[in-house]
Amino acid sequence: MKEFIDLYAVLGVSPEAKQHEIEKAYKLRLFEIRPDLNLDDTTRRQFELLQIARNTLSDPMRNTAYYCAYHQYSIDRFSNWCAEAIKRINSQEIF
């Protein structure tokens, strides 16, 4: 299974961010990493993620699809956490 990448976190916006907030965050992050000055692999990867995040979250149809996937992932993660907590409680290994 592929790793889920939180595109909202990549840009530093909330899932309810408006179009202008997404663009502003993209430009700010772009200025922070400066891909024109830093040519290392980390910067290249960050720039690729920024591009993916912007392209996905800027398009209304893609944003809606991603929003649904994001919430499903959050629910699954929370369900897994709850299941582990219940196991610990049942085995007396409370937090």
Summary of the structure (lengths in Angstrom):
residues: 95
radius of gyration: 17.4
end to end distance: 28.4
largest distance: 54.4
contacts: 221
relative contact order: 0.12
helix: 73%
strand: 0%
